[in-house]
Amino acid sequence: MPIYEYRCQDCRQKTSKLWRGFDAPQSILCAACDSENTSRVISSVAFHKSLGSKLQDLDPKYDRMVDTAAANTASSDENAFLRKSTPLSNADA
Ligand SMILES: [Zn+2]
């Protein structure tokens, strides 16, 4: 969903509006002074991203950082539990 920005002609404040659909109104009420004298700022149309697409855009280096951090934790050693346990053949009867 696109976010449209409007500049108030009266107080110069910017108001962002998440608009459902692509036919945004030419003006909205200013969030700061309630003036209707706003105009769309065309240059800075931003698109609202889903969390999924934000994660996809993350640099792969973060995956490696997470892998490295996880490798240094005790739970990363999948054989730790086996080493701690006593084999059945050695167990007291
Ligand atoms: Zn205003």
PDB file of the backbone (N, CA, C, O) and the ligand in Angstrom, with CONECT records:
HET     ZN  A 101       1
ATOM      1  N   MET A   1       0.848  -1.200   0.000  1.00  0.00           N
ATOM      2  CA  MET A   1       0.000   0.000   0.000  1.00  0.00           C
ATOM      3  C   MET A   1       0.878   1.243   0.000  1.00  0.00           C
ATOM      4  O   MET A   1       1.837   1.339   0.766  1.00  0.00           O
ATOM      5  N   PRO A   2       0.553   2.161  -0.837  1.00  0.00           N
ATOM      6  CA  PRO A   2       1.401   3.358  -0.902  1.00  0.00           C
ATOM      7  C   PRO A   2       1.102   4.325   0.244  1.00  0.00           C
ATOM      8  O   PRO A   2      -0.027   4.416   0.727  1.00  0.00           O
ATOM      9  N   ILE A   3       2.119   5.024   0.654  1.00  0.00           N
ATOM     10  CA  ILE A   3       1.968   6.102   1.624  1.00  0.00           C
ATOM     11  C   ILE A   3       2.169   7.410   0.869  1.00  0.00           C
ATOM     12  O   ILE A   3       3.205   7.619   0.238  1.00  0.00           O
ATOM     13  N   TYR A   4       1.197   8.263   0.937  1.00  0.00           N
ATOM     14  CA  TYR A   4       1.304   9.549   0.276  1.00  0.00           C
ATOM     15  C   TYR A   4       1.615  10.615   1.301  1.00  0.00           C
ATOM     16  O   TYR A   4       1.158  10.560   2.443  1.00  0.00           O
ATOM     17  N   GLU A   5       2.391  11.572   0.877  1.00  0.00           N
ATOM     18  CA  GLU A   5       2.736  12.660   1.780  1.00  0.00           C
ATOM     19  C   GLU A   5       2.138  13.960   1.275  1.00  0.00           C
ATOM     20  O   GLU A   5       2.111  14.233   0.075  1.00  0.00           O
ATOM     21  N   TYR A   6       1.668  14.739   2.208  1.00  0.00           N
ATOM     22  CA  TYR A   6       1.066  16.027   1.887  1.00  0.00           C
ATOM     23  C   TYR A   6       1.776  17.111   2.672  1.00  0.00           C
ATOM     24  O   TYR A   6       2.155  16.924   3.828  1.00  0.00           O
ATOM     25  N   ARG A   7       1.947  18.246   2.020  1.00  0.00           N
ATOM     26  CA  ARG A   7       2.550  19.399   2.680  1.00  0.00           C
ATOM     27  C   ARG A   7       1.461  20.427   2.908  1.00  0.00           C
ATOM     28  O   ARG A   7       0.756  20.831   1.982  1.00  0.00           O
ATOM     29  N   CYS A   8       1.339  20.838   4.149  1.00  0.00           N
ATOM     30  CA  CYS A   8       0.352  21.859   4.478  1.00  0.00           C
ATOM     31  C   CYS A   8       0.867  23.223   4.020  1.00  0.00           C
ATOM     32  O   CYS A   8       1.995  23.610   4.323  1.00  0.00           O
ATOM     33  N   GLN A   9       0.022  23.939   3.285  1.00  0.00           N
ATOM     34  CA  GLN A   9       0.428  25.251   2.786  1.00  0.00           C
ATOM     35  C   GLN A   9       0.338  26.308   3.879  1.00  0.00           C
ATOM     36  O   GLN A   9       0.906  27.392   3.746  1.00  0.00           O
ATOM     37  N   ASP A  10      -0.364  26.000   4.943  1.00  0.00           N
ATOM     38  CA  ASP A  10      -0.536  26.975   6.013  1.00  0.00           C
ATOM     39  C   ASP A  10       0.555  26.869   7.069  1.00  0.00           C
ATOM     40  O   ASP A  10       1.145  27.880   7.452  1.00  0.00           O
ATOM     41  N   CYS A  11       0.833  25.651   7.545  1.00  0.00           N
ATOM     42  CA  CYS A  11       1.819  25.519   8.632  1.00  0.00           C
ATOM     43  C   CYS A  11       3.080  24.791   8.175  1.00  0.00           C
ATOM     44  O   CYS A  11       4.012  24.626   8.962  1.00  0.00           O
ATOM     45  N   ARG A  12       3.123  24.352   6.908  1.00  0.00           N
ATOM     46  CA  ARG A  12       4.304  23.716   6.303  1.00  0.00           C
ATOM     47  C   ARG A  12       4.601  22.348   6.892  1.00  0.00           C
ATOM     48  O   ARG A  12       5.651  21.781   6.591  1.00  0.00           O
ATOM     49  N   GLN A  13       3.734  21.799   7.708  1.00  0.00           N
ATOM     50  CA  GLN A  13       3.967  20.466   8.249  1.00  0.00           C
ATOM     51  C   GLN A  13       3.642  19.413   7.188  1.00  0.00           C
ATOM     52  O   GLN A  13       2.768  19.605   6.341  1.00  0.00           O
ATOM     53  N   LYS A  14       4.353  18.321   7.257  1.00  0.00           N
ATOM     54  CA  LYS A  14       4.080  17.197   6.358  1.00  0.00           C
ATOM     55  C   LYS A  14       3.166  16.200   7.055  1.00  0.00           C
ATOM     56  O   LYS A  14       3.343  15.901   8.236  1.00  0.00           O
ATOM     57  N   THR A  15       2.203  15.697   6.325  1.00  0.00           N
ATOM     58  CA  THR A  15       1.324  14.662   6.849  1.00  0.00           C
ATOM     59  C   THR A  15       1.414  13.454   5.932  1.00  0.00           C
ATOM     60  O   THR A  15       1.269  13.581   4.716  1.00  0.00           O
ATOM     61  N   SER A  16       1.654  12.280   6.511  1.00  0.00           N
ATOM     62  CA  SER A  16       1.701  11.059   5.711  1.00  0.00           C
ATOM     63  C   SER A  16       0.374  10.336   5.830  1.00  0.00           C
ATOM     64  O   SER A  16      -0.246  10.306   6.893  1.00  0.00           O
ATOM     65  N   LYS A  17      -0.043   9.763   4.731  1.00  0.00           N
ATOM     66  CA  LYS A  17      -1.326   9.073   4.738  1.00  0.00           C
ATOM     67  C   LYS A  17      -1.155   7.748   4.004  1.00  0.00           C
ATOM     68  O   LYS A  17      -0.772   7.702   2.835  1.00  0.00           O
ATOM     69  N   LEU A  18      -1.452   6.679   4.725  1.00  0.00           N
ATOM     70  CA  LEU A  18      -1.459   5.365   4.092  1.00  0.00           C
ATOM     71  C   LEU A  18      -2.772   5.234   3.354  1.00  0.00           C
ATOM     72  O   LEU A  18      -3.843   5.273   3.960  1.00  0.00           O
ATOM     73  N   TRP A  19      -2.690   5.079   2.050  1.00  0.00           N
ATOM     74  CA  TRP A  19      -3.899   5.111   1.245  1.00  0.00           C
ATOM     75  C   TRP A  19      -4.171   3.750   0.630  1.00  0.00           C
ATOM     76  O   TRP A  19      -3.311   3.169  -0.032  1.00  0.00           O
ATOM     77  N   ARG A  20      -5.374   3.251   0.858  1.00  0.00           N
ATOM     78  CA  ARG A  20      -5.749   1.973   0.267  1.00  0.00           C
ATOM     79  C   ARG A  20      -6.223   2.213  -1.157  1.00  0.00           C
ATOM     80  O   ARG A  20      -7.318   2.729  -1.382  1.00  0.00           O
ATOM     81  N   GLY A  21      -5.402   1.840  -2.096  1.00  0.00           N
ATOM     82  CA  GLY A  21      -5.744   2.117  -3.487  1.00  0.00           C
ATOM     83  C   GLY A  21      -4.764   3.138  -4.046  1.00  0.00           C
ATOM     84  O   GLY A  21      -3.935   3.689  -3.322  1.00  0.00           O
ATOM     85  N   PHE A  22      -4.873   3.372  -5.321  1.00  0.00           N
ATOM     86  CA  PHE A  22      -3.875   4.208  -5.962  1.00  0.00           C
ATOM     87  C   PHE A  22      -4.412   5.571  -6.388  1.00  0.00           C
ATOM     88  O   PHE A  22      -3.665   6.411  -6.891  1.00  0.00           O
ATOM     89  N   ASP A  23      -5.715   5.788  -6.184  1.00  0.00           N
ATOM     90  CA  ASP A  23      -6.265   7.087  -6.541  1.00  0.00           C
ATOM     91  C   ASP A  23      -6.326   7.973  -5.308  1.00  0.00           C
ATOM     92  O   ASP A  23      -7.394   8.209  -4.744  1.00  0.00           O
ATOM     93  N   ALA A  24      -5.160   8.458  -4.900  1.00  0.00           N
ATOM     94  CA  ALA A  24      -5.073   9.276  -3.698  1.00  0.00           C
ATOM     95  C   ALA A  24      -5.727  10.632  -3.942  1.00  0.00           C
ATOM     96  O   ALA A  24      -5.686  11.163  -5.052  1.00  0.00           O
ATOM     97  N   PRO A  25      -6.326  11.182  -2.896  1.00  0.00           N
ATOM     98  CA  PRO A  25      -6.922  12.512  -3.038  1.00  0.00           C
ATOM     99  C   PRO A  25      -5.845  13.581  -3.212  1.00  0.00           C
ATOM    100  O   PRO A  25      -4.707  13.406  -2.777  1.00  0.00           O
ATOM    101  N   GLN A  26      -6.210  14.666  -3.841  1.00  0.00           N
ATOM    102  CA  GLN A  26      -5.237  15.734  -4.065  1.00  0.00           C
ATOM    103  C   GLN A  26      -4.878  16.466  -2.778  1.00  0.00           C
ATOM    104  O   GLN A  26      -3.792  17.031  -2.652  1.00  0.00           O
ATOM    105  N   SER A  27      -5.814  16.448  -1.818  1.00  0.00           N
ATOM    106  CA  SER A  27      -5.493  17.086  -0.549  1.00  0.00           C
ATOM    107  C   SER A  27      -6.208  16.355   0.575  1.00  0.00           C
ATOM    108  O   SER A  27      -7.245  15.725   0.367  1.00  0.00           O
ATOM    109  N   ILE A  28      -5.643  16.448   1.755  1.00  0.00           N
ATOM    110  CA  ILE A  28      -6.251  15.842   2.941  1.00  0.00           C
ATOM    111  C   ILE A  28      -6.228  16.896   4.044  1.00  0.00           C
ATOM    112  O   ILE A  28      -5.711  17.996   3.851  1.00  0.00           O
ATOM    113  N   LEU A  29      -6.779  16.560   5.178  1.00  0.00           N
ATOM    114  CA  LEU A  29      -6.699  17.482   6.314  1.00  0.00           C
ATOM    115  C   LEU A  29      -5.301  17.410   6.913  1.00  0.00           C
ATOM    116  O   LEU A  29      -4.750  16.331   7.127  1.00  0.00           O
ATOM    117  N   CYS A  30      -4.745  18.586   7.176  1.00  0.00           N
ATOM    118  CA  CYS A  30      -3.434  18.637   7.818  1.00  0.00           C
ATOM    119  C   CYS A  30      -3.544  18.065   9.229  1.00  0.00           C
ATOM    120  O   CYS A  30      -4.452  18.418   9.981  1.00  0.00           O
ATOM    121  N   ALA A  31      -2.598  17.164   9.587  1.00  0.00           N
ATOM    122  CA  ALA A  31      -2.642  16.547  10.911  1.00  0.00           C
ATOM    123  C   ALA A  31      -2.291  17.555  11.998  1.00  0.00           C
ATOM    124  O   ALA A  31      -2.667  17.371  13.156  1.00  0.00           O
ATOM    125  N   ALA A  32      -1.580  18.612  11.643  1.00  0.00           N
ATOM    126  CA  ALA A  32      -1.128  19.568  12.654  1.00  0.00           C
ATOM    127  C   ALA A  32      -2.144  20.670  12.904  1.00  0.00           C
ATOM    128  O   ALA A  32      -2.371  21.050  14.053  1.00  0.00           O
ATOM    129  N   CYS A  33      -2.764  21.193  11.839  1.00  0.00           N
ATOM    130  CA  CYS A  33      -3.631  22.363  12.034  1.00  0.00           C
ATOM    131  C   CYS A  33      -5.014  22.179  11.412  1.00  0.00           C
ATOM    132  O   CYS A  33      -5.805  23.122  11.387  1.00  0.00           O
ATOM    133  N   ASP A  34      -5.317  20.990  10.914  1.00  0.00           N
ATOM    134  CA  ASP A  34      -6.637  20.703  10.345  1.00  0.00           C
ATOM    135  C   ASP A  34      -6.969  21.532   9.111  1.00  0.00           C
ATOM    136  O   ASP A  34      -8.125  21.596   8.694  1.00  0.00           O
ATOM    137  N   SER A  35      -5.980  22.150   8.543  1.00  0.00           N
ATOM    138  CA  SER A  35      -6.232  22.910   7.320  1.00  0.00           C
ATOM    139  C   SER A  35      -6.463  21.955   6.150  1.00  0.00           C
ATOM    140  O   SER A  35      -5.865  20.881   6.084  1.00  0.00           O
ATOM    141  N   GLU A  36      -7.328  22.355   5.240  1.00  0.00           N
ATOM    142  CA  GLU A  36      -7.524  21.564   4.027  1.00  0.00           C
ATOM    143  C   GLU A  36      -6.580  22.018   2.922  1.00  0.00           C
ATOM    144  O   GLU A  36      -6.591  21.474   1.817  1.00  0.00           O
ATOM    145  N   ASN A  37      -5.783  22.995   3.226  1.00  0.00           N
ATOM    146  CA  ASN A  37      -4.892  23.593   2.233  1.00  0.00           C
ATOM    147  C   ASN A  37      -3.590  22.802   2.145  1.00  0.00           C
ATOM    148  O   ASN A  37      -2.509  23.320   2.425  1.00  0.00           O
ATOM    149  N   THR A  38      -3.718  21.531   1.750  1.00  0.00           N
ATOM    150  CA  THR A  38      -2.541  20.671   1.623  1.00  0.00           C
ATOM    151  C   THR A  38      -2.393  20.239   0.172  1.00  0.00           C
ATOM    152  O   THR A  38      -3.362  20.217  -0.587  1.00  0.00           O
ATOM    153  N   SER A  39      -1.185  19.903  -0.194  1.00  0.00           N
ATOM    154  CA  SER A  39      -0.979  19.378  -1.541  1.00  0.00           C
ATOM    155  C   SER A  39      -0.041  18.197  -1.470  1.00  0.00           C
ATOM    156  O   SER A  39       0.839  18.131  -0.612  1.00  0.00           O
ATOM    157  N   ARG A  40      -0.238  17.274  -2.377  1.00  0.00           N
ATOM    158  CA  ARG A  40       0.545  16.058  -2.362  1.00  0.00           C
ATOM    159  C   ARG A  40       1.994  16.325  -2.691  1.00  0.00           C
ATOM    160  O   ARG A  40       2.310  17.101  -3.592  1.00  0.00           O
ATOM    161  N   VAL A  41       2.860  15.683  -1.961  1.00  0.00           N
ATOM    162  CA  VAL A  41       4.285  15.717  -2.265  1.00  0.00           C
ATOM    163  C   VAL A  41       4.563  14.477  -3.108  1.00  0.00           C
ATOM    164  O   VAL A  41       4.593  13.359  -2.594  1.00  0.00           O
ATOM    165  N   ILE A  42       4.762  14.683  -4.389  1.00  0.00           N
ATOM    166  CA  ILE A  42       4.858  13.552  -5.312  1.00  0.00           C
ATOM    167  C   ILE A  42       6.183  12.810  -5.164  1.00  0.00           C
ATOM    168  O   ILE A  42       6.238  11.588  -5.302  1.00  0.00           O
ATOM    169  N   SER A  43       7.253  13.559  -4.881  1.00  0.00           N
ATOM    170  CA  SER A  43       8.593  12.987  -4.988  1.00  0.00           C
ATOM    171  C   SER A  43       8.856  11.910  -3.951  1.00  0.00           C
ATOM    172  O   SER A  43       9.703  11.046  -4.174  1.00  0.00           O
ATOM    173  N   SER A  44       8.157  11.935  -2.827  1.00  0.00           N
ATOM    174  CA  SER A  44       8.551  11.018  -1.765  1.00  0.00           C
ATOM    175  C   SER A  44       7.473   9.981  -1.478  1.00  0.00           C
ATOM    176  O   SER A  44       7.209   9.651  -0.322  1.00  0.00           O
ATOM    177  N   VAL A  45       6.858   9.476  -2.528  1.00  0.00           N
ATOM    178  CA  VAL A  45       5.899   8.395  -2.329  1.00  0.00           C
ATOM    179  C   VAL A  45       6.662   7.164  -1.863  1.00  0.00           C
ATOM    180  O   VAL A  45       7.607   6.728  -2.519  1.00  0.00           O
ATOM    181  N   ALA A  46       6.260   6.618  -0.758  1.00  0.00           N
ATOM    182  CA  ALA A  46       6.918   5.437  -0.212  1.00  0.00           C
ATOM    183  C   ALA A  46       5.946   4.282  -0.236  1.00  0.00           C
ATOM    184  O   ALA A  46       4.732   4.474  -0.186  1.00  0.00           O
ATOM    185  N   PHE A  47       6.483   3.091  -0.312  1.00  0.00           N
ATOM    186  CA  PHE A  47       5.615   1.934  -0.308  1.00  0.00           C
ATOM    187  C   PHE A  47       5.775   1.180   0.987  1.00  0.00           C
ATOM    188  O   PHE A  47       6.879   0.903   1.456  1.00  0.00           O
ATOM    189  N   HIS A  48       4.638   0.861   1.539  1.00  0.00           N
ATOM    190  CA  HIS A  48       4.619   0.130   2.787  1.00  0.00           C
ATOM    191  C   HIS A  48       5.004  -1.317   2.495  1.00  0.00           C
ATOM    192  O   HIS A  48       4.369  -1.980   1.675  1.00  0.00           O
ATOM    193  N   LYS A  49       6.039  -1.800   3.162  1.00  0.00           N
ATOM    194  CA  LYS A  49       6.497  -3.160   2.896  1.00  0.00           C
ATOM    195  C   LYS A  49       5.974  -4.117   3.948  1.00  0.00           C
ATOM    196  O   LYS A  49       5.809  -3.760   5.115  1.00  0.00           O
ATOM    197  N   SER A  50       5.724  -5.312   3.520  1.00  0.00           N
ATOM    198  CA  SER A  50       5.361  -6.350   4.476  1.00  0.00           C
ATOM    199  C   SER A  50       6.631  -6.803   5.197  1.00  0.00           C
ATOM    200  O   SER A  50       7.744  -6.579   4.721  1.00  0.00           O
ATOM    201  N   LEU A  51       6.445  -7.438   6.340  1.00  0.00           N
ATOM    202  CA  LEU A  51       7.610  -7.932   7.071  1.00  0.00           C
ATOM    203  C   LEU A  51       8.384  -8.935   6.220  1.00  0.00           C
ATOM    204  O   LEU A  51       9.614  -8.967   6.252  1.00  0.00           O
ATOM    205  N   GLY A  52       7.656  -9.755   5.461  1.00  0.00           N
ATOM    206  CA  GLY A  52       8.313 -10.743   4.618  1.00  0.00           C
ATOM    207  C   GLY A  52       9.246 -10.123   3.608  1.00  0.00           C
ATOM    208  O   GLY A  52      10.366 -10.597   3.420  1.00  0.00           O
ATOM    209  N   SER A  53       8.799  -9.070   2.956  1.00  0.00           N
ATOM    210  CA  SER A  53       9.660  -8.466   1.949  1.00  0.00           C
ATOM    211  C   SER A  53      10.804  -7.704   2.594  1.00  0.00           C
ATOM    212  O   SER A  53      11.875  -7.574   2.001  1.00  0.00           O
ATOM    213  N   LYS A  54      10.587  -7.192   3.821  1.00  0.00           N
ATOM    214  CA  LYS A  54      11.702  -6.548   4.517  1.00  0.00           C
ATOM    215  C   LYS A  54      12.774  -7.585   4.843  1.00  0.00           C
ATOM    216  O   LYS A  54      13.967  -7.318   4.693  1.00  0.00           O
ATOM    217  N   LEU A  55      12.342  -8.783   5.293  1.00  0.00           N
ATOM    218  CA  LEU A  55      13.310  -9.818   5.643  1.00  0.00           C
ATOM    219  C   LEU A  55      14.073 -10.282   4.419  1.00  0.00           C
ATOM    220  O   LEU A  55      15.266 -10.576   4.491  1.00  0.00           O
ATOM    221  N   GLN A  56      13.361 -10.347   3.269  1.00  0.00           N
ATOM    222  CA  GLN A  56      14.034 -10.767   2.040  1.00  0.00           C
ATOM    223  C   GLN A  56      15.075  -9.748   1.604  1.00  0.00           C
ATOM    224  O   GLN A  56      16.071 -10.092   0.967  1.00  0.00           O
ATOM    225  N   ASP A  57      14.833  -8.489   1.953  1.00  0.00           N
ATOM    226  CA  ASP A  57      15.750  -7.440   1.544  1.00  0.00           C
ATOM    227  C   ASP A  57      16.973  -7.338   2.442  1.00  0.00           C
ATOM    228  O   ASP A  57      17.924  -6.622   2.126  1.00  0.00           O
ATOM    229  N   LEU A  58      16.949  -8.061   3.570  1.00  0.00           N
ATOM    230  CA  LEU A  58      18.097  -8.002   4.467  1.00  0.00           C
ATOM    231  C   LEU A  58      19.330  -8.563   3.771  1.00  0.00           C
ATOM    232  O   LEU A  58      19.253  -9.504   2.982  1.00  0.00           O
ATOM    233  N   ASP A  59      20.440  -7.970   4.082  1.00  0.00           N
ATOM    234  CA  ASP A  59      21.693  -8.431   3.514  1.00  0.00           C
ATOM    235  C   ASP A  59      21.981  -9.852   3.996  1.00  0.00           C
ATOM    236  O   ASP A  59      21.737 -10.157   5.164  1.00  0.00           O
ATOM    237  N   PRO A  60      22.495 -10.736   3.123  1.00  0.00           N
ATOM    238  CA  PRO A  60      22.806 -12.114   3.548  1.00  0.00           C
ATOM    239  C   PRO A  60      23.788 -12.178   4.698  1.00  0.00           C
ATOM    240  O   PRO A  60      23.870 -13.199   5.379  1.00  0.00           O
ATOM    241  N   LYS A  61      24.543 -11.098   4.932  1.00  0.00           N
ATOM    242  CA  LYS A  61      25.508 -11.131   6.033  1.00  0.00           C
ATOM    243  C   LYS A  61      24.818 -11.318   7.382  1.00  0.00           C
ATOM    244  O   LYS A  61      25.426 -11.822   8.326  1.00  0.00           O
ATOM    245  N   TYR A  62      23.543 -10.913   7.475  1.00  0.00           N
ATOM    246  CA  TYR A  62      22.831 -11.099   8.740  1.00  0.00           C
ATOM    247  C   TYR A  62      22.557 -12.571   8.997  1.00  0.00           C
ATOM    248  O   TYR A  62      22.581 -13.024  10.141  1.00  0.00           O
ATOM    249  N   ASP A  63      22.293 -13.329   7.910  1.00  0.00           N
ATOM    250  CA  ASP A  63      22.131 -14.776   8.066  1.00  0.00           C
ATOM    251  C   ASP A  63      23.397 -15.385   8.643  1.00  0.00           C
ATOM    252  O   ASP A  63      23.343 -16.216   9.549  1.00  0.00           O
ATOM    253  N   ARG A  64      24.541 -14.963   8.108  1.00  0.00           N
ATOM    254  CA  ARG A  64      25.807 -15.517   8.591  1.00  0.00           C
ATOM    255  C   ARG A  64      26.055 -15.106  10.035  1.00  0.00           C
ATOM    256  O   ARG A  64      26.580 -15.894  10.821  1.00  0.00           O
ATOM    257  N   MET A  65      25.679 -13.864  10.397  1.00  0.00           N
ATOM    258  CA  MET A  65      25.867 -13.423  11.774  1.00  0.00           C
ATOM    259  C   MET A  65      25.030 -14.272  12.721  1.00  0.00           C
ATOM    260  O   MET A  65      25.484 -14.640  13.804  1.00  0.00           O
ATOM    261  N   VAL A  66      23.801 -14.581  12.302  1.00  0.00           N
ATOM    262  CA  VAL A  66      22.925 -15.401  13.145  1.00  0.00           C
ATOM    263  C   VAL A  66      23.489 -16.809  13.253  1.00  0.00           C
ATOM    264  O   VAL A  66      23.503 -17.388  14.339  1.00  0.00           O
ATOM    265  N   ASP A  67      23.961 -17.376  12.120  1.00  0.00           N
ATOM    266  CA  ASP A  67      24.545 -18.713  12.146  1.00  0.00           C
ATOM    267  C   ASP A  67      25.761 -18.757  13.057  1.00  0.00           C
ATOM    268  O   ASP A  67      25.924 -19.702  13.828  1.00  0.00           O
ATOM    269  N   THR A  68      26.611 -17.748  12.977  1.00  0.00           N
ATOM    270  CA  THR A  68      27.815 -17.709  13.804  1.00  0.00           C
ATOM    271  C   THR A  68      27.441 -17.620  15.277  1.00  0.00           C
ATOM    272  O   THR A  68      28.017 -18.312  16.117  1.00  0.00           O
ATOM    273  N   ALA A  69      26.487 -16.775  15.579  1.00  0.00           N
ATOM    274  CA  ALA A  69      26.078 -16.619  16.971  1.00  0.00           C
ATOM    275  C   ALA A  69      25.458 -17.907  17.495  1.00  0.00           C
ATOM    276  O   ALA A  69      25.690 -18.286  18.643  1.00  0.00           O
ATOM    277  N   ALA A  70      24.671 -18.581  16.659  1.00  0.00           N
ATOM    278  CA  ALA A  70      24.005 -19.798  17.103  1.00  0.00           C
ATOM    279  C   ALA A  70      25.022 -20.925  17.289  1.00  0.00           C
ATOM    280  O   ALA A  70      24.837 -21.784  18.151  1.00  0.00           O
ATOM    281  N   ALA A  71      26.094 -20.931  16.489  1.00  0.00           N
ATOM    282  CA  ALA A  71      27.089 -21.993  16.563  1.00  0.00           C
ATOM    283  C   ALA A  71      27.864 -21.945  17.876  1.00  0.00           C
ATOM    284  O   ALA A  71      28.456 -22.943  18.287  1.00  0.00           O
ATOM    285  N   ASN A  72      27.860 -20.787  18.534  1.00  0.00           N
ATOM    286  CA  ASN A  72      28.615 -20.645  19.779  1.00  0.00           C
ATOM    287  C   ASN A  72      27.778 -20.924  21.024  1.00  0.00           C
ATOM    288  O   ASN A  72      28.252 -20.741  22.145  1.00  0.00           O
ATOM    289  N   THR A  73      26.566 -21.355  20.837  1.00  0.00           N
ATOM    290  CA  THR A  73      25.736 -21.671  22.002  1.00  0.00           C
ATOM    291  C   THR A  73      25.809 -23.162  22.296  1.00  0.00           C
ATOM    292  O   THR A  73      26.120 -23.967  21.418  1.00  0.00           O
ATOM    293  N   ALA A  74      25.517 -23.521  23.547  1.00  0.00           N
ATOM    294  CA  ALA A  74      25.618 -24.909  23.970  1.00  0.00           C
ATOM    295  C   ALA A  74      24.666 -25.802  23.187  1.00  0.00           C
ATOM    296  O   ALA A  74      24.985 -26.958  22.908  1.00  0.00           O
ATOM    297  N   SER A  75      23.511 -25.278  22.833  1.00  0.00           N
ATOM    298  CA  SER A  75      22.511 -26.116  22.181  1.00  0.00           C
ATOM    299  C   SER A  75      22.863 -26.401  20.725  1.00  0.00           C
ATOM    300  O   SER A  75      22.185 -27.196  20.074  1.00  0.00           O
ATOM    301  N   SER A  76      23.915 -25.766  20.202  1.00  0.00           N
ATOM    302  CA  SER A  76      24.267 -26.007  18.807  1.00  0.00           C
ATOM    303  C   SER A  76      24.978 -27.346  18.623  1.00  0.00           C
ATOM    304  O   SER A  76      25.033 -27.878  17.514  1.00  0.00           O
ATOM    305  N   ASP A  77      25.522 -27.890  19.718  1.00  0.00           N
ATOM    306  CA  ASP A  77      26.204 -29.180  19.632  1.00  0.00           C
ATOM    307  C   ASP A  77      25.172 -30.295  19.756  1.00  0.00           C
ATOM    308  O   ASP A  77      24.690 -30.599  20.847  1.00  0.00           O
ATOM    309  N   GLU A  78      24.844 -30.896  18.612  1.00  0.00           N
ATOM    310  CA  GLU A  78      23.747 -31.860  18.645  1.00  0.00           C
ATOM    311  C   GLU A  78      24.149 -33.168  19.319  1.00  0.00           C
ATOM    312  O   GLU A  78      23.280 -33.975  19.652  1.00  0.00           O
ATOM    313  N   ASN A  79      25.439 -33.395  19.527  1.00  0.00           N
ATOM    314  CA  ASN A  79      25.870 -34.629  20.180  1.00  0.00           C
ATOM    315  C   ASN A  79      26.134 -34.456  21.670  1.00  0.00           C
ATOM    316  O   ASN A  79      26.513 -35.407  22.354  1.00  0.00           O
ATOM    317  N   ALA A  80      25.933 -33.242  22.171  1.00  0.00           N
ATOM    318  CA  ALA A  80      26.221 -32.984  23.583  1.00  0.00           C
ATOM    319  C   ALA A  80      25.388 -33.882  24.484  1.00  0.00           C
ATOM    320  O   ALA A  80      25.875 -34.404  25.486  1.00  0.00           O
ATOM    321  N   PHE A  81      24.134 -34.051  24.116  1.00  0.00           N
ATOM    322  CA  PHE A  81      23.251 -34.871  24.954  1.00  0.00           C
ATOM    323  C   PHE A  81      23.700 -36.331  24.940  1.00  0.00           C
ATOM    324  O   PHE A  81      23.663 -37.010  25.966  1.00  0.00           O
ATOM    325  N   LEU A  82      24.126 -36.809  23.760  1.00  0.00           N
ATOM    326  CA  LEU A  82      24.588 -38.197  23.653  1.00  0.00           C
ATOM    327  C   LEU A  82      25.841 -38.422  24.492  1.00  0.00           C
ATOM    328  O   LEU A  82      25.987 -39.452  25.149  1.00  0.00           O
ATOM    329  N   ARG A  83      26.749 -37.435  24.458  1.00  0.00           N
ATOM    330  CA  ARG A  83      27.994 -37.597  25.228  1.00  0.00           C
ATOM    331  C   ARG A  83      27.739 -37.628  26.724  1.00  0.00           C
ATOM    332  O   ARG A  83      28.456 -38.288  27.477  1.00  0.00           O
ATOM    333  N   LYS A  84      26.708 -36.906  27.145  1.00  0.00           N
ATOM    334  CA  LYS A  84      26.400 -36.844  28.574  1.00  0.00           C
ATOM    335  C   LYS A  84      25.726 -38.118  29.070  1.00  0.00           C
ATOM    336  O   LYS A  84      25.785 -38.451  30.254  1.00  0.00           O
ATOM    337  N   SER A  85      25.090 -38.820  28.147  1.00  0.00           N
ATOM    338  CA  SER A  85      24.341 -39.989  28.600  1.00  0.00           C
ATOM    339  C   SER A  85      25.252 -41.222  28.632  1.00  0.00           C
ATOM    340  O   SER A  85      26.280 -41.271  27.956  1.00  0.00           O
ATOM    341  N   THR A  86      24.865 -42.172  29.400  1.00  0.00           N
ATOM    342  CA  THR A  86      25.629 -43.401  29.548  1.00  0.00           C
ATOM    343  C   THR A  86      25.117 -44.439  28.559  1.00  0.00           C
ATOM    344  O   THR A  86      23.913 -44.686  28.489  1.00  0.00           O
ATOM    345  N   PRO A  87      26.022 -45.051  27.790  1.00  0.00           N
ATOM    346  CA  PRO A  87      25.546 -46.089  26.871  1.00  0.00           C
ATOM    347  C   PRO A  87      24.878 -47.211  27.646  1.00  0.00           C
ATOM    348  O   PRO A  87      25.245 -47.485  28.789  1.00  0.00           O
ATOM    349  N   LEU A  88      23.924 -47.846  27.043  1.00  0.00           N
ATOM    350  CA  LEU A  88      23.154 -48.892  27.703  1.00  0.00           C
ATOM    351  C   LEU A  88      24.052 -50.034  28.188  1.00  0.00           C
ATOM    352  O   LEU A  88      23.804 -50.630  29.236  1.00  0.00           O
ATOM    353  N   SER A  89      25.106 -50.332  27.403  1.00  0.00           N
ATOM    354  CA  SER A  89      25.993 -51.439  27.735  1.00  0.00           C
ATOM    355  C   SER A  89      26.790 -51.143  29.011  1.00  0.00           C
ATOM    356  O   SER A  89      27.231 -52.072  29.688  1.00  0.00           O
ATOM    357  N   ASN A  90      26.980 -49.849  29.349  1.00  0.00           N
ATOM    358  CA  ASN A  90      27.738 -49.502  30.540  1.00  0.00           C
ATOM    359  C   ASN A  90      26.850 -49.256  31.749  1.00  0.00           C
ATOM    360  O   ASN A  90      27.338 -49.053  32.861  1.00  0.00           O
ATOM    361  N   ALA A  91      25.579 -49.276  31.529  1.00  0.00           N
ATOM    362  CA  ALA A  91      24.658 -48.931  32.604  1.00  0.00           C
ATOM    363  C   ALA A  91      24.645 -50.020  33.664  1.00  0.00           C
ATOM    364  O   ALA A  91      24.785 -51.203  33.353  1.00  0.00           O
ATOM    365  N   ASP A  92      24.475 -49.616  34.919  1.00  0.00           N
ATOM    366  CA  ASP A  92      24.335 -50.590  35.999  1.00  0.00           C
ATOM    367  C   ASP A  92      23.078 -51.407  35.800  1.00  0.00           C
ATOM    368  O   ASP A  92      22.029 -50.874  35.438  1.00  0.00           O
ATOM    369  N   ALA A  93      23.186 -52.671  36.032  1.00  0.00           N
ATOM    370  CA  ALA A  93      22.024 -53.525  35.821  1.00  0.00           C
ATOM    371  C   ALA A  93      20.981 -53.321  36.917  1.00  0.00           C
ATOM    372  O   ALA A  93      19.932 -53.964  36.898  1.00  0.00           O
TER     373      ALA A  93
HETATM  374 ZN    ZN A 101      -1.154  22.572   8.699  1.00  0.00          ZN2+
END
